[in-house]
Amino acid sequence: MPSDDETTETWRQVLTRPGLAPFARWFRWLPSSPRCPLCLAPYSKPFGPIVGRLGFGRSARYPQLCNPCFRGLADDPGGAEVSITVLFADVRGSTGIAEQTSAADFSQLLQGFYSLVTDAVQAQGGIIDKFLGDGVMALFIPSFTERRYAAGGLAAGRRILAEARLPVGVGVNTGLAFTGFLGPTAEVASFSAVGDAVNVAHRLGDAAAAGELLISAETAAQATFDPAASGEGWVQRELSVKGRDQAVPVWSLQIPAVAAAAAA
């Protein structure tokens, strides 16, 4: 049985190195994207259906991963501290919206929001960690995003605000977090992350107003994105975070149409 240190190091490699699994040496020559980030099994035509019949189809639980890679991780739960990007998206004023609509209509609106966030996150190689009532937490892991985890989180946040039919605020942060397949038993374990980077992302998500995207300065730096030079109207702020002595430097972008709709 591997030691705790060996398990942690294995997970560190899994989380940071794309194409780590043994079959990657063959699958990398089949030019069909998207792929499983670990073994590079292709999902699209012409080769996706072929390898799918060999058992390397998408996992129903985590569509980014193929079935064998997902089972391998689930059979050996654990994790490691790595740099990731965390996104929180929340519907603003959901109580008031629920009061003005039927339960069925409100449920349909939330389902549309969940679908949008899921599509936006998965399009960037991200993983939905959990749904939180009227909010969603998502993770962007280096190996799953071809190391574009910060840029992927930023792109997903932009799309969510641009396409949401509800007043939504989004927070995105990048930093070290203990990440992996976590949970008390295999039946309930799932990909998740804990640590300061997650707490800061949650705070940014809580602080973002309707139609506002808040990203940490670290996310901008890791995404090699200069908000001040973008010409998009980003505003620099400092945000107080509970439990921290120093404020967190952040950048704010307002989506006027979303903000106006929320105020109406």
GUNUKOL-875330 format. One record per residue (C-alpha): z, y, x; residue number from 1; residue in one letter; chain. Coordinates in pm, 1 decimal, m for minus. Example, Ala and Ser with C-alpha at 12.3 -4.5 7.8 and 13.67 -1.06 7.14 Angstrom:
% residues 2
{pt {780.0; m450.0; 1230.0}; 1; "A"; "A"},
{pt {714.0; m106.0; 1367.0}; 2; "S"; "A"},
This chain:
% residues 264
{pt {0.0; 0.0; 0.0}; 1; "M"; "A"},
{pt {m90.5; 343.1; 145.2}; 2; "P"; "A"},
{pt {190.9; 578.8; 236.8}; 3; "S"; "A"},
{pt {251.1; 903.3; 50.0}; 4; "D"; "A"},
{pt {98.1; 1094.8; 341.3}; 5; "D"; "A"},
{pt {m212.3; 874.6; 335.0}; 6; "E"; "A"},
{pt {m249.9; 916.9; m41.4}; 7; "T"; "A"},
{pt {m212.6; 1293.7; m10.3}; 8; "T"; "A"},
{pt {m473.2; 1310.1; 267.5}; 9; "E"; "A"},
{pt {m713.7; 1095.8; 65.5}; 10; "T"; "A"},
{pt {m675.8; 1330.7; m228.5}; 11; "W"; "A"},
{pt {m724.7; 1633.2; m2.9}; 12; "R"; "A"},
{pt {m1058.1; 1488.5; 106.9}; 13; "Q"; "A"},
{pt {m1156.6; 1404.3; m251.6}; 14; "V"; "A"},
{pt {m1080.3; 1757.8; m366.6}; 15; "L"; "A"},
{pt {m1252.5; 1942.4; m83.1}; 16; "T"; "A"},
{pt {m1547.3; 1730.1; 37.0}; 17; "R"; "A"},
{pt {m1847.6; 1677.2; m194.7}; 18; "P"; "A"},
{pt {m2023.6; 1342.4; m164.9}; 19; "G"; "A"},
{pt {m1724.8; 1158.0; m22.5}; 20; "L"; "A"},
{pt {m1761.8; 824.1; m206.7}; 21; "A"; "A"},
{pt {m1945.6; 536.5; m32.9}; 22; "P"; "A"},
{pt {m2249.8; 530.0; m265.3}; 23; "F"; "A"},
{pt {m2322.5; 893.2; m178.3}; 24; "A"; "A"},
{pt {m2517.1; 779.7; 129.3}; 25; "R"; "A"},
{pt {m2781.3; 633.4; m103.5}; 26; "W"; "A"},
{pt {m2757.2; 857.0; m409.1}; 27; "F"; "A"},
{pt {m2804.7; 1174.8; m206.2}; 28; "R"; "A"},
{pt {m3172.7; 1080.6; m165.3}; 29; "W"; "A"},
{pt {m3234.2; 1072.2; m541.8}; 30; "L"; "A"},
{pt {m3329.2; 1430.5; m641.6}; 31; "P"; "A"},
{pt {m3178.0; 1459.7; m988.3}; 32; "S"; "A"},
{pt {m2913.1; 1721.4; m1071.8}; 33; "S"; "A"},
{pt {m2644.5; 1751.0; m1200.7}; 34; "P"; "A"},
{pt {m2460.0; 1481.9; m1009.6}; 35; "R"; "A"},
{pt {m2121.3; 1318.9; m975.4}; 36; "C"; "A"},
{pt {m1952.2; 1536.0; m710.2}; 37; "P"; "A"},
{pt {m1795.2; 1237.8; m535.9}; 38; "L"; "A"},
{pt {m2070.1; 973.2; m512.2}; 39; "C"; "A"},
{pt {m2367.1; 1202.4; m593.8}; 40; "L"; "A"},
{pt {m2490.3; 967.9; m869.1}; 41; "A"; "A"},
{pt {m2761.9; 1162.6; m1055.0}; 42; "P"; "A"},
{pt {m2731.4; 1218.8; m1428.8}; 43; "Y"; "A"},
{pt {m3073.4; 1363.2; m1517.8}; 44; "S"; "A"},
{pt {m3420.5; 1211.9; m1527.1}; 45; "K"; "A"},
{pt {m3592.9; 1043.2; m1360.5}; 46; "P"; "A"},
{pt {m3313.7; 859.8; m1176.2}; 47; "F"; "A"},
{pt {m3011.9; 933.3; m1397.3}; 48; "G"; "A"},
{pt {m3094.1; 674.4; m1666.7}; 49; "P"; "A"},
{pt {m3158.9; 412.7; m1398.6}; 50; "I"; "A"},
{pt {m2825.6; 449.0; m1217.3}; 51; "V"; "A"},
{pt {m2658.8; 487.7; m1557.1}; 52; "G"; "A"},
{pt {m2767.0; 135.1; m1645.3}; 53; "R"; "A"},
{pt {m2602.7; 24.0; m1322.0}; 54; "L"; "A"},
{pt {m2270.5; 163.9; m1449.0}; 55; "G"; "A"},
{pt {m2280.8; 509.9; m1291.4}; 56; "F"; "A"},
{pt {m2311.1; 709.8; m1614.2}; 57; "G"; "A"},
{pt {m2094.0; 1010.1; m1694.4}; 58; "R"; "A"},
{pt {m1729.2; 954.4; m1772.4}; 59; "S"; "A"},
{pt {m1654.6; 1040.0; m2135.1}; 60; "A"; "A"},
{pt {m1320.8; 1191.3; m2034.1}; 61; "R"; "A"},
{pt {m1448.9; 1398.9; m1738.9}; 62; "Y"; "A"},
{pt {m1828.5; 1438.0; m1766.6}; 63; "P"; "A"},
{pt {m1855.0; 1581.8; m1416.6}; 64; "Q"; "A"},
{pt {m1752.0; 1241.4; m1275.9}; 65; "L"; "A"},
{pt {m1929.6; 909.3; m1308.2}; 66; "C"; "A"},
{pt {m1737.3; 618.2; m1458.7}; 67; "N"; "A"},
{pt {m1659.1; 433.9; m1130.5}; 68; "P"; "A"},
{pt {m1535.4; 749.5; m955.6}; 69; "C"; "A"},
{pt {m1317.9; 846.3; m1250.8}; 70; "F"; "A"},
{pt {m1165.8; 497.8; m1268.5}; 71; "R"; "A"},
{pt {m1101.1; 504.3; m894.3}; 72; "G"; "A"},
{pt {m907.8; 830.7; m918.0}; 73; "L"; "A"},
{pt {m719.5; 724.4; m1230.7}; 74; "A"; "A"},
{pt {m613.5; 399.8; m1061.7}; 75; "D"; "A"},
{pt {m462.6; 590.0; m767.3}; 76; "D"; "A"},
{pt {m302.3; 904.5; m916.4}; 77; "P"; "A"},
{pt {m176.1; 1179.2; m691.9}; 78; "G"; "A"},
{pt {m294.8; 1504.9; m547.6}; 79; "G"; "A"},
{pt {m281.4; 1753.8; m262.9}; 80; "A"; "A"},
{pt {m230.5; 2125.1; m208.4}; 81; "E"; "A"},
{pt {m574.8; 2284.4; m184.8}; 82; "V"; "A"},
{pt {m732.2; 2619.7; m263.3}; 83; "S"; "A"},
{pt {m880.3; 2623.4; m614.2}; 84; "I"; "A"},
{pt {m973.1; 2875.7; m881.3}; 85; "T"; "A"},
{pt {m789.7; 2874.6; m1215.0}; 86; "V"; "A"},
{pt {m916.2; 3036.3; m1535.4}; 87; "L"; "A"},
{pt {m720.4; 3118.5; m1850.9}; 88; "F"; "A"},
{pt {m904.9; 3235.9; m2163.0}; 89; "A"; "A"},
{pt {m713.9; 3338.0; m2476.3}; 90; "D"; "A"},
{pt {m807.8; 3464.1; m2821.4}; 91; "V"; "A"},
{pt {m643.0; 3801.0; m2887.2}; 92; "R"; "A"},
{pt {m492.5; 3872.2; m3228.5}; 93; "G"; "A"},
{pt {m534.2; 3514.7; m3346.8}; 94; "S"; "A"},
{pt {m242.6; 3543.6; m3590.0}; 95; "T"; "A"},
{pt {m409.2; 3835.0; m3769.5}; 96; "G"; "A"},
{pt {m743.8; 3656.2; m3772.2}; 97; "I"; "A"},
{pt {m582.2; 3345.3; m3921.0}; 98; "A"; "A"},
{pt {m417.7; 3555.6; m4196.0}; 99; "E"; "A"},
{pt {m754.9; 3698.6; m4299.9}; 100; "Q"; "A"},
{pt {m945.7; 3368.7; m4309.0}; 101; "T"; "A"},
{pt {m898.7; 3025.8; m4458.1}; 102; "S"; "A"},
{pt {m751.4; 2753.3; m4241.8}; 103; "A"; "A"},
{pt {m1085.9; 2572.5; m4238.9}; 104; "A"; "A"},
{pt {m1277.9; 2885.6; m4132.1}; 105; "D"; "A"},
{pt {m1022.9; 2968.4; m3862.6}; 106; "F"; "A"},
{pt {m1042.6; 2613.1; m3730.9}; 107; "S"; "A"},
{pt {m1420.0; 2643.1; m3715.0}; 108; "Q"; "A"},
{pt {m1394.5; 2970.0; m3521.1}; 109; "L"; "A"},
{pt {m1158.0; 2808.5; m3270.7}; 110; "L"; "A"},
{pt {m1385.9; 2507.7; m3234.1}; 111; "Q"; "A"},
{pt {m1670.5; 2743.7; m3150.4}; 112; "G"; "A"},
{pt {m1450.8; 2913.9; m2890.7}; 113; "F"; "A"},
{pt {m1347.3; 2579.5; m2739.0}; 114; "Y"; "A"},
{pt {m1711.9; 2466.7; m2722.1}; 115; "S"; "A"},
{pt {m1820.7; 2789.6; m2552.6}; 116; "L"; "A"},
{pt {m1544.5; 2771.8; m2291.4}; 117; "V"; "A"},
{pt {m1613.4; 2403.9; m2225.8}; 118; "T"; "A"},
{pt {m1986.7; 2466.6; m2178.7}; 119; "D"; "A"},
{pt {m1928.0; 2771.8; m1958.3}; 120; "A"; "A"},
{pt {m1674.8; 2588.9; m1740.4}; 121; "V"; "A"},
{pt {m1869.0; 2264.5; m1704.6}; 122; "Q"; "A"},
{pt {m2191.8; 2452.4; m1624.8}; 123; "A"; "A"},
{pt {m2014.8; 2577.4; m1309.9}; 124; "Q"; "A"},
{pt {m1871.0; 2237.0; m1218.8}; 125; "G"; "A"},
{pt {m1526.4; 2323.3; m1355.8}; 126; "G"; "A"},
{pt {m1282.5; 2100.9; m1544.0}; 127; "I"; "A"},
{pt {m1094.9; 2177.2; m1863.4}; 128; "I"; "A"},
{pt {m728.6; 2121.2; m1781.3}; 129; "D"; "A"},
{pt {m589.7; 2172.3; m2130.8}; 130; "K"; "A"},
{pt {m630.8; 2350.3; m2462.6}; 131; "F"; "A"},
{pt {m333.1; 2572.9; m2543.5}; 132; "L"; "A"},
{pt {m352.5; 2653.2; m2913.9}; 133; "G"; "A"},
{pt {m579.6; 2957.2; m2905.3}; 134; "D"; "A"},
{pt {m628.0; 2940.4; m2528.3}; 135; "G"; "A"},
{pt {m786.0; 2725.6; m2259.4}; 136; "V"; "A"},
{pt {m693.6; 2652.2; m1895.9}; 137; "M"; "A"},
{pt {m971.6; 2544.8; m1658.3}; 138; "A"; "A"},
{pt {m987.5; 2442.2; m1292.6}; 139; "L"; "A"},
{pt {m1262.7; 2495.4; m1037.1}; 140; "F"; "A"},
{pt {m1215.2; 2250.8; m749.9}; 141; "I"; "A"},
{pt {m1405.9; 2278.1; m418.9}; 142; "P"; "A"},
{pt {m1568.3; 1933.2; m417.4}; 143; "S"; "A"},
{pt {m1660.0; 1951.6; m785.5}; 144; "F"; "A"},
{pt {m1830.6; 2289.5; m747.2}; 145; "T"; "A"},
{pt {m2005.6; 2234.3; m412.1}; 146; "E"; "A"},
{pt {m1736.3; 2464.4; m269.4}; 147; "R"; "A"},
{pt {m1840.6; 2752.4; m500.9}; 148; "R"; "A"},
{pt {m1511.2; 2737.8; m684.8}; 149; "Y"; "A"},
{pt {m1432.3; 3110.8; m687.7}; 150; "A"; "A"},
{pt {m1788.6; 3211.7; m775.2}; 151; "A"; "A"},
{pt {m1792.5; 2942.0; m1043.1}; 152; "G"; "A"},
{pt {m1473.4; 3070.4; m1204.8}; 153; "G"; "A"},
{pt {m1606.4; 3426.2; m1200.9}; 154; "L"; "A"},
{pt {m1938.1; 3321.6; m1357.9}; 155; "A"; "A"},
{pt {m1763.0; 3118.9; m1627.7}; 156; "A"; "A"},
{pt {m1535.0; 3412.0; m1712.7}; 157; "G"; "A"},
{pt {m1832.2; 3645.3; m1748.1}; 158; "R"; "A"},
{pt {m2014.7; 3406.7; m1980.5}; 159; "R"; "A"},
{pt {m1711.3; 3343.7; m2200.3}; 160; "I"; "A"},
{pt {m1664.9; 3714.8; m2266.4}; 161; "L"; "A"},
{pt {m2036.0; 3780.4; m2312.9}; 162; "A"; "A"},
{pt {m2086.4; 3502.5; m2568.9}; 163; "E"; "A"},
{pt {m1751.9; 3476.8; m2749.9}; 164; "A"; "A"},
{pt {m1753.9; 3548.0; m3123.6}; 165; "R"; "A"},
{pt {m1380.9; 3617.2; m3116.4}; 166; "L"; "A"},
{pt {m1181.8; 3884.6; m2927.7}; 167; "P"; "A"},
{pt {m1104.3; 3710.6; m2598.9}; 168; "V"; "A"},
{pt {m930.2; 3804.2; m2274.3}; 169; "G"; "A"},
{pt {m990.7; 3610.7; m1952.4}; 170; "V"; "A"},
{pt {m795.0; 3589.2; m1625.7}; 171; "G"; "A"},
{pt {m919.1; 3423.3; m1304.9}; 172; "V"; "A"},
{pt {m720.7; 3362.7; m985.3}; 173; "N"; "A"},
{pt {m782.4; 3176.8; m659.8}; 174; "T"; "A"},
{pt {m519.8; 3030.2; m430.8}; 175; "G"; "A"},
{pt {m328.2; 2723.4; m318.9}; 176; "L"; "A"},
{pt {m214.9; 2481.8; m589.1}; 177; "A"; "A"},
{pt {m105.7; 2120.7; m597.1}; 178; "F"; "A"},
{pt {m405.4; 1965.2; m766.3}; 179; "T"; "A"},
{pt {m493.3; 1611.0; m866.5}; 180; "G"; "A"},
{pt {m458.5; 1341.9; m1127.8}; 181; "F"; "A"},
{pt {m108.8; 1413.7; m1250.9}; 182; "L"; "A"},
{pt {113.7; 1271.1; m1522.5}; 183; "G"; "A"},
{pt {402.3; 1029.4; m1582.0}; 184; "P"; "A"},
{pt {177.0; 733.8; m1674.5}; 185; "T"; "A"},
{pt {m189.5; 640.6; m1632.4}; 186; "A"; "A"},
{pt {m242.2; 668.4; m2008.0}; 187; "E"; "A"},
{pt {m149.0; 1036.4; m2025.3}; 188; "V"; "A"},
{pt {m232.6; 1148.3; m1669.8}; 189; "A"; "A"},
{pt {m516.6; 1397.4; m1627.6}; 190; "S"; "A"},
{pt {m658.4; 1643.9; m1380.0}; 191; "F"; "A"},
{pt {m420.6; 1936.1; m1353.2}; 192; "S"; "A"},
{pt {m273.0; 2183.7; m1107.1}; 193; "A"; "A"},
{pt {64.8; 2346.0; m1053.8}; 194; "V"; "A"},
{pt {189.9; 2620.8; m828.2}; 195; "G"; "A"},
{pt {185.5; 2993.7; m769.3}; 196; "D"; "A"},
{pt {m192.7; 3025.8; m804.2}; 197; "A"; "A"},
{pt {m172.3; 2875.9; m1153.1}; 198; "V"; "A"},
{pt {117.3; 3101.9; m1252.3}; 199; "N"; "A"},
{pt {m72.1; 3413.0; m1138.8}; 200; "V"; "A"},
{pt {m385.0; 3303.6; m1326.2}; 201; "A"; "A"},
{pt {m175.9; 3254.7; m1639.3}; 202; "H"; "A"},
{pt {m30.4; 3602.9; m1599.9}; 203; "R"; "A"},
{pt {m377.9; 3750.8; m1561.4}; 204; "L"; "A"},
{pt {m491.1; 3568.3; m1872.8}; 205; "G"; "A"},
{pt {m192.8; 3701.4; m2067.9}; 206; "D"; "A"},
{pt {m250.0; 4057.3; m1943.8}; 207; "A"; "A"},
{pt {m624.8; 4071.3; m2013.8}; 208; "A"; "A"},
{pt {m705.7; 4269.9; m2326.0}; 209; "A"; "A"},
{pt {m974.7; 4172.7; m2575.3}; 210; "A"; "A"},
{pt {m1307.0; 4202.9; m2399.0}; 211; "G"; "A"},
{pt {m1144.3; 4223.5; m2055.4}; 212; "E"; "A"},
{pt {m1198.6; 4003.6; m1750.7}; 213; "L"; "A"},
{pt {m922.9; 4023.9; m1489.1}; 214; "L"; "A"},
{pt {m986.4; 3864.8; m1150.7}; 215; "I"; "A"},
{pt {m758.1; 3864.7; m849.4}; 216; "S"; "A"},
{pt {m871.2; 4032.9; m530.0}; 217; "A"; "A"},
{pt {m854.7; 3688.0; m368.6}; 218; "E"; "A"},
{pt {m1106.7; 3551.4; m619.8}; 219; "T"; "A"},
{pt {m1345.5; 3835.7; m542.1}; 220; "A"; "A"},
{pt {m1303.2; 3776.2; m169.2}; 221; "A"; "A"},
{pt {m1357.2; 3399.5; m191.6}; 222; "Q"; "A"},
{pt {m1662.9; 3454.4; m414.0}; 223; "A"; "A"},
{pt {m1799.2; 3706.2; m156.5}; 224; "T"; "A"},
{pt {m1824.3; 3951.9; m445.0}; 225; "F"; "A"},
{pt {m1763.6; 4326.4; m405.6}; 226; "D"; "A"},
{pt {m1672.5; 4464.0; m748.9}; 227; "P"; "A"},
{pt {m1676.8; 4825.7; m627.6}; 228; "A"; "A"},
{pt {m2037.2; 4793.9; m507.6}; 229; "A"; "A"},
{pt {m2165.2; 4601.6; m810.6}; 230; "S"; "A"},
{pt {m2225.2; 4906.8; m1030.7}; 231; "G"; "A"},
{pt {m2077.1; 4720.8; m1329.6}; 232; "E"; "A"},
{pt {m1775.0; 4941.7; m1386.5}; 233; "G"; "A"},
{pt {m1503.6; 4727.4; m1231.1}; 234; "W"; "A"},
{pt {m1167.1; 4907.0; m1201.4}; 235; "V"; "A"},
{pt {m903.7; 4818.3; m942.7}; 236; "Q"; "A"},
{pt {m548.4; 4767.6; m1066.9}; 237; "R"; "A"},
{pt {m217.6; 4622.6; m958.1}; 238; "E"; "A"},
{pt {m43.0; 4378.4; m1188.6}; 239; "L"; "A"},
{pt {327.7; 4299.0; m1187.1}; 240; "S"; "A"},
{pt {394.2; 3924.4; m1202.4}; 241; "V"; "A"},
{pt {727.7; 3779.6; m1307.4}; 242; "K"; "A"},
{pt {909.3; 3624.1; m1012.4}; 243; "G"; "A"},
{pt {708.7; 3817.2; m751.7}; 244; "R"; "A"},
{pt {840.1; 4115.3; m558.2}; 245; "D"; "A"},
{pt {494.0; 4258.3; m492.9}; 246; "Q"; "A"},
{pt {226.6; 4340.8; m747.8}; 247; "A"; "A"},
{pt {m96.9; 4140.7; m746.1}; 248; "V"; "A"},
{pt {m415.4; 4339.5; m671.2}; 249; "P"; "A"},
{pt {m674.1; 4269.9; m940.6}; 250; "V"; "A"},
{pt {m1011.2; 4392.2; m1063.0}; 251; "W"; "A"},
{pt {m1078.1; 4461.5; m1431.0}; 252; "S"; "A"},
{pt {m1410.6; 4455.4; m1614.3}; 253; "L"; "A"},
{pt {m1432.8; 4558.2; m1979.0}; 254; "Q"; "A"},
{pt {m1705.6; 4419.4; m2203.9}; 255; "I"; "A"},
{pt {m1748.1; 4717.0; m2440.9}; 256; "P"; "A"},
{pt {m1901.9; 4527.7; m2732.0}; 257; "A"; "A"},
{pt {m1616.9; 4274.0; m2739.3}; 258; "V"; "A"},
{pt {m1349.5; 4542.5; m2710.3}; 259; "A"; "A"},
{pt {m1508.5; 4749.6; m2986.5}; 260; "A"; "A"},
{pt {m1532.0; 4448.0; m3217.8}; 261; "A"; "A"},
{pt {m1163.9; 4369.5; m3158.8}; 262; "A"; "A"},
{pt {m1062.8; 4725.1; m3243.3}; 263; "A"; "A"},
{pt {m1270.0; 4737.8; m3563.0}; 264; "A"; "A"},
